[in-house]
Amino acid sequence: MAFITDLKTGQAAEQLFVSTLSKNPNNTDFTYNTSTKLSELKKYDVSFSMAGKPIKAEIKHDLKAVETGNLAIEYMNLKGAKTGILSTQSDLYVFLVGEDFLVFITSDLKKLAFDASKKFKYVDNRAGNAALILIPISEAVKIAKVININRCIAA
């Protein structure tokens, strides 16, 4: 049941991301990953062109980030298989946090998440089936592009 709820939450964030980015005429050709195969769904959520360059994005809606002050980044299931940031083929890794999209170059977020000099917390998700890294938002925004939804809608 948690997967279905999480999927619907994620899909709503994907639609909001597309709606927000489509305000810019340089962003075109939005396509949702609608594969019925989990192995394909893990690769990316949305593809589009940005100034003619093809981009794939993974979109996450972290509902607790505002409350906790951390981004929860999934990286492995509890059987040891790579998931989340370690299985994606996306160019961008995007979190919806409150009214902001935090947009990361995926490789940069991976470097931050697995930086041995950082002391990030490792936990299991609420369903107990995945391992997460908690990165303080204050640390993450240093490498993110922040897009405020309300400013984009008003523009």
Residue, then its C-alpha position, 0 to 999 in steps of 0.5 A: m500500500a505504501f508503494i501505491t501512495d508513494l507512487k501517486t505522490g511522486q507522480a503529482a510532483e512530476q506533473l508539477f515539475v513539468s508544469t513549472l518547467s514548461k513555462n520556459p519556452n526553451n524547455t520542450d518535448f516533455t515525456y513521462n516514463t510510463s513503463t510497466k516494468l520496474s527496472e525501466l521505471k527506476k531509470y528516470d521519471v520525466s524526459f524533456s529537451m532543455a535548449g535542444k539538449p535531451i535531459k532525463a530527470e528523477i523527481k522526488h517529493d520529500l514530504k518530511a524534508v521541511e519538518t526534518g530539515n533533511l533530504a532523504i535519498e534512497y540508495m539501496n533496498l534491504k536485500g543489497a540491490k542498488t535503488g534510487i540514486l544508485s540505479t537512476q540513469s537521470d541527468l537531474y535528480v529533483f526534490l520537491v520540498g515545500e514550494d521549491f524544487l531543488v534541482f541537482i545534477t545527479s552525479d554531483l548529488k551522488k558525490l555529496a551523498f557518498d562523501a566520506s568526509k561528511k557525517f550524514k545519517y543512514v536510516d531505513n525508510r518508513a516501510g523498512n524496505a530501503a536504505l536512505i542517506l539523510i542530507p541536511i537541506s542546508e548542505a544540499v542547497k549549496i549544489a542545487k538550483v532552487i526553483n520556487i513554484n510560486r514565482c514560476i506560476a506568477a511569471 
